[in-house]
Amino acid sequence: MEKKILVTVNISKQKLLLYSDKKRIKEYKVSTSKVGIGNKYGTNKTPLGKHIISNKIGRVAKCGAIFKKRRNTGRIAKINKDTGDLITSRILRLKGLEKGVNKGKNIDTFKRCVYIHGTPEERLIGKPASHGCIRMKNRDIIDLFKRVKKGVMVNIKKTNKGR
């Protein structure tokens, strides 16, 4: 029987928790939006609620590979030297499941292109720094990418209460 995998992002603690059959198996530091929580298009805020991983991108990309519009550019980022909102190593594209919260007109997580992805700004991991996505260290996103499948539930919330 296949194990039930769940990902929870705790914004207040800037952590991503990976569960297998309700048991926490891994914890990663992350960075969510530097401008806070929100769902509206153009705000650069991290959306709350239940999502699924709709696409996994970059399976064979090198660590630090830079992506533009979900395509590998062939360039490698310099960790903690390249700045800005570069997307590196792997992409887990999120799709909101809650109409009026993270799914629908002007608030759609998928259409907003909100991802879990690597960043060259690893020194900022653990504090809000992104433009809405959930940033991870490159080695961590590669590890998470191997552990999750398309369709896995991702719950993004403000606090640690419950799963």
Secondary structure, 3 states (H helix, E strand, C coil): CCCCEEEEEECCCCEEEEEECCEEEEEEECECECCCECCCCCCCCECCEEEEEEEEECCCCCCCEEEECCEEEEEECCCCCCCCCCEEEEEEEEEECCECCCECCCCCCCCCCCEEEECCCHHHCCCCCECCCEEECHHHHHHHHHHCCCCCEEEEECCCCCC
